[in-house]
Amino acid sequence: MVDSSFSEPDYYEVLHVPPDATPGEIERAYRAEAGKRLNARWRPGRAARELALLNAAYGILGYPDRRADYDRRRAEVASGSGQSGDGEAGVDDPPFSVPTRGRRQQHLPRVQLGRPTSASPAEVLIILLVVMLAVVVATTLASRSLVDLSFIQNIGEVLGVAPRRRAAPTPAAAPTPAAEAKASPVAATPVQATPEAPPGALPTAIAGQRFAGTQIILSDPRPARQSNVTVTLKLNRESQPIQNANVYLVAHYRTVEERQPPGNGTVRTDASGTATITFNIGDATPGHQVNVEIIALVEGQQVVLQTSFTPQ
């Protein structure tokens, strides 16, 4: 160990090599120690100071002539001479500084980095798992909450961690803008089903009785969640079936409204005046009545009929 009166740091100790280390051992030690500081994520200030000291150590020990001068001064301090016989500097000289005039610029060896300071693949994977778990939890809560958190459900569907919902709702609209402009709604008042009616049939009284005999047949008034519901419209006017009428429906769920068929789609009545629309109710709220409006476009006039079902 060098005497404490020695004004320069013990560069051998800085690099963790013995005083008789070979140039190759000194360079390898410098690379290893500098690499640790370059990759340091904690205490960056301390790492920078230690890296500067490592650079100074290699700037002395990495060059034979500078190392020889350094070893000579260490030996003089260790022997207590303080100053050599030919008048060269001793322990009272200022710390050694490397002259630059007349020399090539000092180059430190390239330090091999273990890994960039950016997040590792394992850390990225952990972050993605946490985000996906949060989306799953939020999606579950959103389906039971009164607050509209549908955007979380959308993120879950994009990531593939949440089941897809029913088709996105679209506003009720006539098949064409011209027909919509000419259409005038005719209200329809639903009445209770009679014992003579077929199962699921809902006779409808229309204002003016022009559409007497029109029926709405619901496949299941109490369907299970994620099941299909079929609505069959038998459209009559003055006891005659209406053919080629465009029909669509709007289901009013607890938080959303959905048009079927989606978009601006419609279903045409056949020769018997019948149009059938089948759709999946998805995760409809159990026990909450879903009102359904069936809209038929007859000669530029909208005929609106109503029915309902209650998911179980």
C-alpha positions in Angstrom: 0.0 0.0 0.0 1.3 3.4 -1.0 2.0 5.9 1.9 -0.8 8.3 2.6 1.5 11.3 1.8 1.6 10.2 -1.9 -0.3 13.0 -3.6 -1.7 10.9 -6.5 -4.4 8.2 -6.2 -3.3 4.6 -6.2 -4.2 3.9 -9.8 -3.4 0.2 -9.3 -6.0 0.0 -6.6 -8.5 2.0 -8.8 -8.2 -0.6 -11.5 -8.0 -3.5 -9.0 -4.8 -4.8 -10.4 -1.4 -5.6 -8.7 1.6 -3.2 -9.4 3.2 -5.9 -11.5 0.2 -6.3 -13.8 0.9 -6.7 -17.5 -0.4 -4.1 -20.0 -3.0 -6.6 -21.2 -4.3 -7.2 -17.6 -4.5 -3.4 -17.1 -6.5 -2.9 -20.3 -8.9 -5.7 -19.5 -9.4 -4.4 -16.0 -10.2 -0.9 -17.3 -12.7 -2.3 -19.8 -14.5 -4.3 -17.1 -14.7 -1.5 -14.6 -15.6 1.2 -17.1 -18.3 -1.0 -18.6 -20.0 -1.4 -15.1 -20.1 2.4 -14.8 -21.5 3.0 -18.3 -24.3 0.6 -17.6 -25.1 2.0 -14.2 -28.7 3.1 -13.7 -28.5 4.1 -10.1 -26.4 7.0 -8.8 -25.4 8.3 -12.2 -23.4 11.1 -10.6 -21.2 8.7 -8.6 -20.8 6.5 -11.6 -19.6 9.5 -13.7 -17.0 10.4 -11.0 -15.7 6.8 -10.8 -15.5 6.6 -14.6 -13.4 9.8 -14.7 -11.0 8.3 -12.1 -10.8 5.1 -14.2 -9.9 7.1 -17.3 -7.2 8.9 -15.3 -5.8 5.6 -14.1 -5.7 4.1 -17.6 -4.2 7.4 -18.9 -1.2 6.7 -16.6 -0.9 2.9 -16.4 -1.9 2.3 -20.0 1.3 3.9 -21.4 4.7 2.5 -20.5 6.6 5.8 -20.2 3.9 7.4 -18.0 3.6 4.2 -15.9 7.4 4.2 -15.4 7.3 7.8 -14.1 4.4 7.0 -11.9 6.1 3.8 -10.4 9.2 5.8 -9.8 7.3 8.4 -7.8 5.5 5.7 -5.8 8.9 4.1 -5.0 10.4 7.4 -3.9 7.4 8.0 -1.5 7.5 4.5 -0.2 11.3 4.7 0.5 10.9 8.1 2.2 13.4 9.9 -0.1 11.0 12.7 -1.0 13.3 13.8 -3.9 15.7 12.0 -6.2 19.4 12.6 -6.3 19.4 14.4 -9.7 16.9 17.0 -8.5 13.8 15.5 -10.1 10.4 16.2 -8.5 9.5 14.3 -5.3 6.5 14.0 -3.1 6.0 17.8 -2.8 5.5 18.1 -6.6 2.0 18.8 -7.8 0.0 15.8 -9.1 1.2 14.4 -12.3 -0.4 15.9 -15.4 0.0 14.5 -18.9 1.6 16.9 -21.4 -0.2 17.1 -24.7 2.3 19.1 -26.8 4.4 16.9 -29.0 2.3 13.8 -28.3 -0.6 12.2 -30.1 -4.0 12.7 -28.5 -4.7 10.2 -25.8 -7.2 7.4 -26.8 -8.9 5.2 -24.3 -9.7 1.7 -25.3 -13.3 1.0 -26.6 -15.5 -0.2 -23.8 -17.8 -3.1 -24.6 -21.2 -2.4 -23.2 -23.2 -5.3 -21.8 -26.6 -4.0 -22.9 -28.1 -0.6 -23.7 -29.6 1.4 -20.9 -33.1 1.0 -22.4 -35.6 -1.5 -21.1 -34.7 -5.1 -21.5 -37.0 -7.6 -23.2 -38.0 -9.1 -19.9 -38.9 -5.7 -18.5 -40.9 -4.9 -21.7 -42.8 -8.3 -21.3 -43.6 -7.6 -17.6 -44.9 -4.1 -18.5 -47.1 -5.6 -21.3 -48.5 -8.3 -18.9 -49.3 -5.6 -16.3 -51.1 -3.5 -18.9 -53.1 -6.5 -20.2 -54.1 -7.5 -16.7 -55.2 -3.9 -16.0 -57.3 -3.9 -19.2 -58.9 -7.2 -18.3 -59.8 -5.9 -14.8 -61.1 -2.6 -16.1 -63.2 -4.4 -18.8 -64.8 -6.6 -16.1 -65.6 -3.6 -14.0 -66.9 -1.6 -17.0 -69.5 -4.3 -17.8 -70.9 -3.9 -14.3 -70.6 -0.2 -13.8 -73.1 2.6 -14.4 -70.3 4.8 -15.8 -69.6 4.6 -19.5 -66.2 2.9 -19.7 -66.7 1.5 -23.2 -63.3 2.8 -24.4 -61.6 0.3 -22.0 -63.6 -2.5 -23.6 -62.5 -1.3 -27.0 -58.8 -1.5 -26.0 -59.3 -5.0 -24.6 -60.8 -6.1 -27.9 -57.9 -4.7 -29.9 -55.4 -6.5 -27.6 -57.4 -9.7 -27.8 -57.8 -10.0 -24.0 -61.6 -9.2 -23.9 -64.5 -10.9 -25.7 -65.9 -8.9 -28.6 -69.2 -7.2 -28.0 -72.2 -6.8 -30.3 -71.8 -4.8 -33.5 -71.4 -1.0 -32.8 -74.7 0.9 -32.7 -75.7 3.0 -35.7 -78.4 5.6 -35.8 -81.7 4.6 -37.3 -81.9 5.8 -40.8 -83.9 5.2 -44.0 -82.2 3.2 -46.8 -81.7 6.3 -49.0 -81.6 10.0 -48.2 -84.4 10.6 -50.7 -86.7 8.1 -49.1 -85.8 9.5 -45.7 -86.8 13.0 -46.8 -90.1 11.8 -48.0 -90.8 9.4 -45.1 -93.3 10.5 -42.4 -93.5 8.3 -39.2 -96.7 6.5 -38.4 -96.9 5.5 -34.8 -97.8 1.9 -33.8 -99.2 1.1 -30.4 -98.4 -2.5 -29.1 -101.0 -4.4 -27.2 -100.8 -7.5 -25.0 -100.6 -10.8 -26.7 -103.9 -12.8 -26.8 -104.1 -16.5 -26.0 -105.1 -17.2 -29.7 -101.8 -15.6 -30.9 -98.9 -17.9 -31.8 -96.1 -18.2 -29.2 -94.1 -14.9 -29.2 -96.6 -13.2 -31.5 -97.5 -9.6 -30.6 -100.6 -8.2 -32.4 -100.3 -4.5 -33.1 -103.0 -1.9 -33.5 -102.0 0.7 -36.0 -103.5 4.2 -36.2 -106.3 4.3 -38.7 -106.3 0.5 -38.9 -104.6 0.7 -42.3 -102.0 -1.9 -41.2 -104.5 -4.2 -39.4 -103.3 -7.7 -39.2 -99.6 -6.8 -38.9 -97.8 -9.0 -36.5 -94.4 -9.1 -34.7 -93.2 -12.6 -33.7 -90.3 -12.8 -31.2 -88.4 -16.0 -31.0 -87.7 -15.8 -27.3 -89.0 -13.0 -25.0 -86.6 -14.1 -22.2 -83.3 -15.0 -24.0 -80.0 -15.9 -22.3 -77.0 -13.7 -22.7 -74.9 -14.2 -25.8 -77.8 -15.9 -27.5 -79.5 -15.1 -30.8 -83.0 -13.4 -31.0 -85.1 -13.6 -34.1 -87.7 -10.9 -34.8 -90.2 -11.8 -37.6 -92.4 -9.0 -39.0 -95.6 -9.9 -40.9 -96.6 -6.7 -42.5 -100.1 -6.2 -43.8 -102.1 -3.3 -45.1 -105.8 -3.5 -45.3 -105.5 -7.3 -44.8 -103.1 -7.6 -47.7 -99.4 -8.5 -47.3 -96.9 -5.8 -48.3 -94.1 -7.0 -50.5 -90.6 -5.4 -51.0 -90.8 -3.1 -47.9 -87.5 -2.2 -46.4 -87.3 -3.2 -42.7 -84.8 -2.7 -39.9 -84.9 -2.6 -36.1 -83.3 -0.6 -33.3 -82.7 -2.4 -29.9 -82.5 -0.1 -26.9 -80.2 -1.7 -24.4 -79.3 -0.3 -21.0 -76.4 1.8 -22.2 -76.4 1.6 -26.0 -78.7 1.5 -29.0 -78.0 -0.9 -31.8 -79.4 -1.1 -35.3 -79.9 -4.4 -37.1 -78.8 -5.0 -39.7 -75.8 -2.9 -38.9 -75.0 0.2 -40.9 -77.7 1.2 -43.3 -78.7 -2.4 -44.1 -82.3 -3.5 -44.4 -84.3 -6.6 -45.0 -87.1 -6.7 -47.6 -90.4 -8.3 -47.0 -91.2 -11.3 -49.3 -94.4 -12.0 -51.1 -96.2 -12.9 -47.9 -95.1 -9.6 -46.3 -92.6 -11.3 -44.0 -89.2 -10.0 -43.0 -86.9 -11.8 -40.5 -84.0 -10.2 -38.6 -81.7 -12.4 -36.4 -79.1 -10.8 -34.1 -77.0 -11.7 -31.0 -77.8 -9.8 -27.8 -74.3 -10.2 -26.4 -73.7 -9.2 -22.8 -77.0 -7.5 -22.4 -77.9 -6.6 -18.7 -79.9 -9.5 -17.2 -83.3 -8.4 -16.0 -83.3 -5.2 -17.9 -86.1 -4.9 -20.5 -84.8 -4.2 -24.0 -87.3 -2.2 -26.1 -87.2 -3.0 -29.8 -88.5 -0.7 -32.5 -89.2 -2.3 -35.9 -89.3 0.3 -38.7 -90.8 -0.5 -42.1 -90.5 1.9 -45.1 -93.7 1.6 -47.1 -94.1 3.9 -50.1 -92.0 6.7 -48.5 -93.7 6.3 -45.2 -92.1 5.0 -42.0 -94.3 2.5 -40.1 -92.9 2.1 -36.5 -93.9 -1.0 -34.4 -92.6 -2.0 -31.0 -91.8 -5.1 -29.0 -89.4 -6.0 -26.2 -87.5 -8.9 -24.5 -85.8 -9.3 -21.1 -82.3 -11.0 -21.1 -81.7 -13.6 -18.4 
